[in-house]
Amino acid sequence: MSYVGYDTYQQPQFGYPMSHSVSHAGPIYGAHPSEFGYEPGYAGTAYTDPGYVAGGVYPSATVYPQRAMSQYGPRAYDDFDLRDSYHSGYATPHGGSRRRRSNSLTRSMSRMSRRNSTYDLRAAGGAGGLSGAVIKFKRKGGFRSGITLGEAMSDAHLSSNDNYSLYDLNADSRGRIILKLRWSGYSSMTYELPADCYDGRVELQTLARRIARACVHFLQARLRWMGEAAADDVAALVASAYSTLKFHPPPGQFTVLAAFVLHARDADDGLKVISLGTGSKCLPGDKLPRTGDALHDCHAEVLARRGAVRWLLEEAARAAPAEHASRWLHRPGGAPAKFALRERVELVLYVSTVPCGDASTRALAAAQDPAMAALKDAAPPPAPPPGTAARGRDGYAALGVLRTKPGRADAPPTRAMACSDKLAAWGVLGVQGALAARALVPVYVARVVVGEVASGAEKEEEAMVREDCERALFGRLRGKLGDLPHPYRLREPAIEFTAVPFVHSRSALSPTPSSGCNDSLCWVADSPRPSEVLINGLRRGVPPKHRHNPKFRPSLSKLALYRLFRDVALATGTPTVEADWTSYEGCKRRDPDYERARQALKGPGGPFEGWVLSGKAHEQFDIDGAPAAPPPLDQDVA
């Protein structure tokens, strides 16, 4: 729904309009009620339960003291009339250093602030206990902590309805209060509400209705769809999980953080971090492990994705018994059907910075020093030929092309594709990959939350990065995939940005980080061995003589996930054949629908035909990690 009066308001020096008054009088700046989506039929029916939002992040309604503005004069009040006015005499939270002149009202508020700095206005019996900043209303005779928006708009009877005065509410000389609504991840909105007073006492029932209507308008104007967890809430949850793992890069070194988060859109506690990874390193092409017991790509997004695969497989095993239903997965039709995410459960990917590759080339070019930019502009490398991949940042002016890691030209070449390309492939094939596709229907990312992107005054950078991410992750694949087998498709995730900082990011370290951290952290929720630290693709601290010991094998390595798949297949009744356990590469290729989708994406004539492949020799090992019959070295697999 579009809200013209709000969406087109331009006041960068003050942020969002200070006040949205409600009155019988005509709107000051010509805003009509229909512009704000107030429909006569919604009262008492919309948002009947505040528990639709995940994690308890309900918008906080804070009453802010306001100086007297008698120059505007009293107006009558109508719940259905909304004005979009900006009162220049009030300093908004985004309004810089504008000072308010002192008067008797502000002086009396100062005395009140010293006595009771914030107020929790509970209509629940007694005038005492004013100790919080959030207004809460309780229905008369009810035992719950508050009433829903629907109940407030339908004039629910409140206990202690007339226990408070205008003085208690810090109302201005016109009997009005300032209500600021905030929801993490969205810009705030401030409303001016009249507090009807009879014999010196405020009628809280009417005030509750007006606050509820303001909340409804805020939700309609600010959220694209109800039940969505804000980007900042996802980032904060990931940062909180990371902080508990006690992983610290060496002083002066930065890293990248990525995580997969499940979001149940119909639950209060609907956010769950299932995997987390940090890192920005990968092994050279000549160091690839041949028996699947090490990781050659330790970028954060890749580690987080492999952790998500492990969690999904382990959760499928936990959910296999009928008496242990999973909150996140279900099995439509029962065994031997594949597992799938439950309805209204979506997968969110958080990355602390823009993914490497096509999504970040323009941002990196804009951030480089002028001397290097002039040098590259003087002799730009040519774009790679069709059906090939560019190495690192070569030909960075060419957009939409495949790229390999790393970006530095002085680093040895690798066979690892850039994270932008891998995210795009996951948007077609699913994050579960070829092996887990035999037990899971495609699992797609619904939203990508990106950090370290300037916002506010730097809207141009945000718009550029959004355009690049949309092109890199799905735009370059539109209309180029042909007929994909059901249920594979091109999924276009929403691109969102967060202002929540990552403590070990490049931008958070000052003055300048010396280098990227060589260590990588892996964490998987609910796993028997939830976390480990890797260096050069192996577990840190493991001596060379124990490298092939299963006890010290990285839990996200190909061999570890191969063995996990066998155990899950046996526990869940997933169809397998004996030959599955003689070759990892052969086991990956036995899902026909996945193979057809992979060929449509990476095969001859596909949009990712130039995908750099790892040699087939590096995936020829059995379930115990022993080398299988050596294949010709010129055969490749994705």
C-alpha positions, 0 to 999 in steps of 0.5 A: 500500500502506498502512502503518498504523503509520507513516502514523498516527504523530503526533509533530509536535515530533520529526517521523518516529519515530526508530527502527524496530527489528528483533527476535524480540521482540514490537513495543513499541507493538503494531505487527505485521509485516503492517502494513508490507507485508513479504511472504514472497515478495518477498525477492531479487526486488523492486527488482533494479536500483537504476537504476529511479530517474531522475537517480541520486537513489537514497536515501542510507543514512547511518550516524549515531552513537548514544549507548548505550541500555543501558536497552532491553537486547539483543534477538534479531534477525529480518529479518521482524519490525519494531517502531515504537518511539521512543527518547526518549533520541536526538535525531532530526534533526527533534528540536530542541535536545535534548542528549545526555549525554556518556559514554565512547562518545560521547567515543570517537566524538568522537575518531574524528570528529576523525580521520575525520569520515564513513565510506564502508563499502566491503566491497571489500578493505582496511580503509582508505579510510573517507572517505564517508557512504554505505554501499556493498557490493561483491559478491565478485569483482565489478567494479561499484561496488555490489550491488542490493537484490535481491542484498543480500537474497539474501545475495550473497557480499561481499569483505572480509566481516569487515574491520570492527569495531563501533567502525568502524561507530560502533555503540552498546553493544548492537552496533546502528547507526542507519540514516537513509534520505533521498530528496529530496522525501520525509520521511526514515525512521530505522532501528535495525539490529543489526550481528552481530559474531563475534570482534570483527568485523562480518558485512557480508553480514548487515548488507547484507541488513538495510540492503536490507530497510530500503531496500525498506520505505522505498521501499514506504512513501514512494513512491506508484509506483516510477520516480517522480522526486520533486517536489524533484528536478524543482524542483532540476533546473529551478532548475539550468537557470534558474541557467545562463541568467544572467537576473536581474530588477532588484533588489527585483523578483520573477518567477514560474518555470515549466517543462515536464520530461519524465520517462522512468520506466525510465531512470537519467537520465530527467529532461529540462527541455524548456522554461522561462519566467518572467513575470507580465505580459500586454498589455491587450486593445487592444494585441493584435498583429494579425499574430502577431509578439508575445505578449500573455500572458507569464505563466510557465506560458504561455511554458513551454507555448509553449516545450514546443510548439516543442520537441515540433515540433522533436523530431518533425522530428529524429525523422522520419528512421528512423535518428534515433529519439527517446528521447522521441517515437515515431510508431506506425505510421509516416508519416503517423501523428501523433507521441506520447510514448513509453510510460513517458514523462510530462510534468511541469509545475513552477510556482514558485507557485500558478497565478493564477486559481481555484487561488489565490483562497483562498490570496491571500485568506488572505494579504491584510492584515486591513483589505483582507479586512474591506473585501472581506468587507463588500461582496463582489462578486457571482459572474459570471453563468453563461457568463461570466468574472470579471475578475481577483479580483472575486468571489474568494469564488466558486470554480470560475469562469473568470477573466481576467488580471490580478488587480489591479483597477486594471490595464487589462482583457485577453483573457487567461484565468487560468493555472488556466483554461488548465491546466484546458483543457490537461487536456482538449485537451493542451498541444500546442494546435490547430496542433500537434494536426495532428502530435501526439496530445494531450500531457497533463501527468501531474504538477504540482509547485508551490512556495511552499506552506507545509508541515510545521507549516502542513499546513492551507495545503498541504491547502487549496491541494491542494484548490483546485488539484484543483478548478481543474485538473480537478474542476470539469470532471468529468462535464461534457464529454459525449462527447469524440472519441478520444483526447481525455479529461479528464486529472487530474494529480497535485498535488505540492509542493516545498520547493526555493526559487526564488531570484527568487520573491516569498517569497525576496526580503526584506523585501518585493519592490517589484513584479513584473518586467516582463521575461520569460525564454523558453528551449527545449532543443535549439533553434537559438535557445534563449533570449530575453528579452521585454518587452511581448511583444517581444524586449528590445532590438529597436528599433521599426523592426526589430519585423517583421524575422523575425530579431528575431521572438519564437520563441514568437509565433504567427507563429514557431510557424506557420512552424515547423509548416509546416517540420515538416509538410514534414519529417515528411510531415504531411498539409497543404493549400495553404490552410493557409498563407493563414490562421493561423486556418484552419490551426488549425481543420483537425483535426476531433477537436481541434475537436470536443473544443474545442467540448465544452469551450468551445462553447455549453453547455460547462463553459468556455462563458464563455471570453474569446476573442481577436478573429478579426481577430487571427489572420488572417495568412498564413505570411509575416505579411501580413494576410489578408482582413479578417473581421468584427470580431465573430467570435471564435476561441479 
